[in-house]
Amino acid sequence: MLQLILDGEATPEQKANFKSHVDECMPCFQHYHFDQAIKELLKVKCSHEAPTDLIASIKSKISAAE
């Protein structure tokens, strides 16, 4: 359920059930916020495009391997 919530794929009913549970369960509340923070950090750190020279190098190595 947690992954569905974090990925935005949960149904409204699942979201309501999850929120109800998390409001009462501190371990799940902490786990949810920890996973959400990791997901946001990865989104920020991995959203940049690879350097052009790296892309060219990878493409040339792939072409050479074919």
DSSP file (Angstrom, degrees, kcal/mol; ACC not computed):
  #  RESIDUE AA STRUCTURE BP1 BP2  ACC     N-H-->O    O-->H-N    N-H-->O    O-->H-N    TCO  KAPPA ALPHA  PHI   PSI    X-CA   Y-CA   Z-CA
    1    1 A M     >        0   0    0      0, 0.0     4,-2.2     0, 0.0     5,-0.2   0.000 360.0 360.0 360.0 -39.8    0.0    0.0    0.0
    2    2 A L  H  >  +     0   0    0      1,-0.2     4,-3.0     2,-0.2     5,-0.2   0.913 360.0  50.0 -58.8 -44.4    2.8    2.4    0.9
    3    3 A Q  H  > S+     0   0    0      1,-0.2     4,-2.5     2,-0.2     6,-0.3   0.895 108.8  52.4 -63.2 -38.9    4.3    2.2   -2.6
    4    4 A L  H  4>S+     0   0    0      2,-0.2     5,-2.5     1,-0.2     6,-1.1   0.911 112.3  46.1 -61.5 -41.4    0.9    2.9   -4.2
    5    5 A I  H ><5S+     0   0    0     -4,-2.2     3,-1.1     4,-0.2    -2,-0.2   0.952 114.6  46.1 -65.5 -50.2    0.5    6.0   -2.0
    6    6 A L  H 3<5S+     0   0    0     -4,-3.0    -2,-0.2     1,-0.3    -1,-0.2   0.845 114.4  48.1 -63.5 -34.4    4.1    7.2   -2.7
    7    7 A D  T 3<5S-     0   0    0     -4,-2.5    -1,-0.3    -5,-0.2    -2,-0.2   0.485 111.4-119.6 -85.5  -2.6    3.8    6.6   -6.4
    8    8 A G  T < 5S+     0   0    0     -3,-1.1    -3,-0.2    -4,-0.5    -4,-0.1   0.748  83.3 115.1  72.5  23.6    0.4    8.4   -6.6
    9    9 A E      < +     0   0    0     -5,-2.5    -4,-0.2    -6,-0.3     2,-0.1   0.376  39.6 113.5-106.4   2.3   -1.3    5.2   -7.8
   10   10 A A        -     0   0    0     -6,-1.1    -8,-0.0    -5,-0.1     0, 0.0  -0.442  67.9-117.2 -76.7 148.6   -3.6    4.5   -4.9
   11   11 A T     >  -     0   0    0     -2,-0.1     4,-2.7     1,-0.1     5,-0.2  -0.359  31.4-104.8 -74.1 162.8   -7.4    4.7   -5.3
   12   12 A P  H  > S+     0   0    0      0, 0.0     4,-2.3     0, 0.0     5,-0.2   0.882 124.4  51.8 -56.8 -37.3   -9.2    7.4   -3.2
   13   13 A E  H  > S+     0   0    0      2,-0.2     4,-2.4     1,-0.2     5,-0.2   0.916 109.8  48.0 -66.3 -42.6  -10.5    4.6   -1.0
   14   14 A Q  H  > S+     0   0    0      2,-0.2     4,-2.7     1,-0.2    -1,-0.2   0.900 111.1  51.5 -63.6 -40.8   -6.9    3.3   -0.4
   15   15 A K  H  X S+     0   0    0     -4,-2.7     4,-2.8     2,-0.2    -2,-0.2   0.920 110.7  48.1 -61.2 -44.0   -5.7    6.8    0.3
   16   16 A A  H  X S+     0   0    0     -4,-2.3     4,-2.4     2,-0.2    -2,-0.2   0.918 113.4  47.0 -64.0 -43.9   -8.5    7.3    2.9
   17   17 A N  H  X S+     0   0    0     -4,-2.4     4,-2.2     2,-0.2    -2,-0.2   0.906 113.6  48.5 -64.3 -41.5   -7.7    3.9    4.5
   18   18 A F  H  X S+     0   0    0     -4,-2.7     4,-3.2     2,-0.2     5,-0.2   0.938 111.6  48.6 -64.1 -47.1   -4.0    4.7    4.6
   19   19 A K  H  X S+     0   0    0     -4,-2.8     4,-2.1     1,-0.2    -2,-0.2   0.911 110.9  51.2 -60.2 -42.9   -4.5    8.2    6.0
   20   20 A S  H  X S+     0   0    0     -4,-2.4     4,-0.5    -5,-0.2    -1,-0.2   0.912 114.2  43.8 -60.0 -43.2   -6.7    6.8    8.7
   21   21 A H  H >X S+     0   0    0     -4,-2.2     3,-1.4     1,-0.2     4,-1.3   0.938 112.7  50.4 -67.7 -47.4   -4.2    4.1    9.6
   22   22 A V  H 3< S+     0   0    0     -4,-3.2     7,-0.2     1,-0.3    -1,-0.2   0.822 102.4  61.8 -64.0 -31.6   -1.2    6.5    9.5
   23   23 A D  H 3< S+     0   0    0     -4,-2.1    -1,-0.3    -5,-0.2    -2,-0.2   0.749 116.0  32.7 -64.2 -22.4   -3.0    9.0   11.8
   24   24 A E  H << S+     0   0    0     -3,-1.4     2,-0.6    -4,-0.5    -2,-0.2   0.557 109.8  68.4-108.8 -12.6   -3.1    6.3   14.5
   25   25 A C     X  -     0   0    0     -4,-1.3     4,-2.3     1,-0.2     5,-0.2  -0.885  54.5-171.5-120.1 102.6    0.2    4.4   13.8
   26   26 A M  H  > S+     0   0    0     -2,-0.6     4,-2.8     1,-0.2     5,-0.2   0.886  86.3  54.1 -61.7 -42.6    3.4    6.2   14.6
   27   27 A P  H  > S+     0   0    0      0, 0.0     4,-2.4     0, 0.0    -1,-0.2   0.924 113.0  43.7 -59.5 -41.7    5.8    3.6   13.1
   28   28 A C  H  > S+     0   0    0      2,-0.2     4,-2.8     1,-0.2    -2,-0.2   0.884 112.1  53.8 -68.8 -37.8    3.9    3.7    9.8
   29   29 A F  H  X S+     0   0    0     -4,-2.3     4,-2.1    -7,-0.2    -1,-0.2   0.931 112.6  43.5 -59.4 -47.0    3.7    7.5   10.0
   30   30 A Q  H  X S+     0   0    0     -4,-2.8     4,-2.4     2,-0.2    -2,-0.2   0.907 113.9  50.2 -66.5 -42.5    7.5    7.7   10.4
   31   31 A H  H  X S+     0   0    0     -4,-2.4     4,-2.7    -5,-0.2     5,-0.2   0.912 110.3  50.6 -62.9 -42.7    8.1    5.1    7.7
   32   32 A Y  H  X S+     0   0    0     -4,-2.8     4,-2.4     1,-0.2    -2,-0.2   0.941 113.1  44.5 -60.2 -49.1    5.9    6.9    5.2
   33   33 A H  H  X S+     0   0    0     -4,-2.1     4,-2.0     2,-0.2    -1,-0.2   0.851 113.1  51.4 -68.3 -33.8    7.6   10.3    5.8
   34   34 A F  H  X S+     0   0    0     -4,-2.4     4,-2.2     2,-0.2    -2,-0.2   0.952 113.1  44.3 -65.2 -49.5   11.1    8.7    5.6
   35   35 A D  H  X S+     0   0    0     -4,-2.7     4,-2.4     1,-0.2    -2,-0.2   0.870 112.6  52.8 -63.7 -36.6   10.2    7.0    2.3
   36   36 A Q  H  X S+     0   0    0     -4,-2.4     4,-2.3    -5,-0.2    -1,-0.2   0.902 108.9  49.7 -65.2 -40.7    8.7   10.1    1.0
   37   37 A A  H  X S+     0   0    0     -4,-2.0     4,-2.4     2,-0.2    -2,-0.2   0.901 111.1  49.1 -65.6 -41.0   11.8   12.1    1.8
   38   38 A I  H  X S+     0   0    0     -4,-2.2     4,-2.7     2,-0.2     5,-0.2   0.931 110.7  50.7 -63.4 -44.9   14.0    9.6    0.1
   39   39 A K  H  X S+     0   0    0     -4,-2.4     4,-2.1     1,-0.2    -2,-0.2   0.911 112.3  46.5 -60.2 -43.2   11.8    9.6   -3.0
   40   40 A E  H  X S+     0   0    0     -4,-2.3     4,-2.3     2,-0.2    -1,-0.2   0.895 111.5  51.6 -66.0 -40.7   12.0   13.5   -3.1
   41   41 A L  H  X S+     0   0    0     -4,-2.4     4,-2.8     1,-0.2     5,-0.2   0.927 111.3  47.2 -62.5 -45.2   15.7   13.5   -2.6
   42   42 A L  H  X S+     0   0    0     -4,-2.7     4,-2.4     1,-0.2    -1,-0.2   0.890 110.1  53.7 -62.9 -39.0   16.2   11.0   -5.5
   43   43 A K  H  < S+     0   0    0     -4,-2.1     4,-0.4    -5,-0.2    -1,-0.2   0.920 113.8  41.8 -61.4 -44.2   13.9   13.0   -7.7
   44   44 A V  H >< S+     0   0    0     -4,-2.3     3,-0.6     1,-0.2    -2,-0.2   0.927 119.6  42.5 -69.5 -46.0   15.9   16.2   -7.1
   45   45 A K  H 3< S+     0   0    0     -4,-2.8     3,-0.3     1,-0.2    -2,-0.2   0.767 120.5  40.6 -75.5 -26.0   19.4   14.5   -7.3
   46   46 A C  T 3< S+     0   0    0     -4,-2.4    -1,-0.2    -5,-0.2    -2,-0.2   0.284  90.3  86.7-107.3  10.2   18.6   12.3  -10.4
   47   47 A S    <   +     0   0    0     -3,-0.6     2,-0.2    -4,-0.4    -1,-0.2   0.540  66.2  99.1 -89.3  -4.8   16.5   14.7  -12.4
   48   48 A H  S    S-     0   0    0     -3,-0.3     2,-0.2    -4,-0.2    -3,-0.0  -0.549  78.6-112.7 -82.6 147.0   19.5   16.3  -14.2
   49   49 A E        -     0   0    0     -2,-0.2     3,-0.1     1,-0.1    -1,-0.1  -0.485  36.1-102.5 -76.4 148.1   20.5   15.2  -17.6
   50   50 A A        -     0   0    0     -2,-0.2    -1,-0.1     1,-0.1     5,-0.1  -0.346  49.2 -86.9 -66.0 150.0   23.8   13.3  -18.1
   51   51 A P     >  -     0   0    0      0, 0.0     4,-2.1     0, 0.0     3,-0.4  -0.272  35.0-121.2 -57.8 144.9   26.7   15.3  -19.5
   52   52 A T  H  > S+     0   0    0      1,-0.2     4,-2.5     2,-0.2     5,-0.2   0.871 111.6  53.1 -57.8 -41.8   26.8   15.4  -23.3
   53   53 A D  H  > S+     0   0    0      1,-0.2     4,-2.1     2,-0.2    -1,-0.2   0.855 108.0  51.0 -65.9 -33.5   30.3   13.8  -23.4
   54   54 A L  H  > S+     0   0    0     -3,-0.4     4,-2.4     2,-0.2    -2,-0.2   0.923 110.2  49.1 -67.0 -44.5   29.1   10.9  -21.3
   55   55 A I  H  X S+     0   0    0     -4,-2.1     4,-2.5     1,-0.2    -2,-0.2   0.926 112.5  48.2 -59.6 -45.9   26.1   10.3  -23.5
   56   56 A A  H  X S+     0   0    0     -4,-2.5     4,-2.4     1,-0.2    -1,-0.2   0.900 111.0  50.9 -62.6 -41.6   28.4   10.4  -26.6
   57   57 A S  H  X S+     0   0    0     -4,-2.1     4,-2.0     2,-0.2    -1,-0.2   0.911 111.2  47.3 -63.1 -43.9   30.9    8.0  -25.0
   58   58 A I  H  X S+     0   0    0     -4,-2.4     4,-2.2     1,-0.2    -2,-0.2   0.919 112.0  50.3 -64.0 -44.5   28.2    5.5  -24.1
   59   59 A K  H  X S+     0   0    0     -4,-2.5     4,-2.4     1,-0.2    -2,-0.2   0.896 110.2  49.8 -62.0 -40.3   26.6    5.7  -27.5
   60   60 A S  H  X S+     0   0    0     -4,-2.4     4,-2.2     1,-0.2    -1,-0.2   0.883 110.7  49.5 -67.5 -36.6   30.0    5.1  -29.2
   61   61 A K  H  X S+     0   0    0     -4,-2.0     4,-1.6     2,-0.2    -1,-0.2   0.870 110.9  49.8 -68.8 -36.5   30.7    2.1  -27.0
   62   62 A I  H  X S+     0   0    0     -4,-2.2     4,-1.0     2,-0.2    -2,-0.2   0.924 111.8  48.3 -66.3 -44.3   27.3    0.6  -27.7
   63   63 A S  H  < S+     0   0    0     -4,-2.4     3,-0.4     1,-0.2    -2,-0.2   0.888 110.7  51.1 -62.4 -39.7   27.9    1.1  -31.5
   64   64 A A  H  < S+     0   0    0     -4,-2.2    -1,-0.2     1,-0.2    -2,-0.2   0.827 107.0  54.4 -68.0 -31.6   31.4   -0.5  -31.2
   65   65 A A  H  <        0   0    0     -4,-1.6    -1,-0.2     1,-0.3    -2,-0.2   0.717 360.0 360.0 -75.4 -21.0   29.9   -3.5  -29.4
   66   66 A E     <        0   0    0     -4,-1.0    -1,-0.3    -3,-0.4    -2,-0.2   0.489 360.0 360.0 -79.6 360.0   27.4   -4.2  -32.2
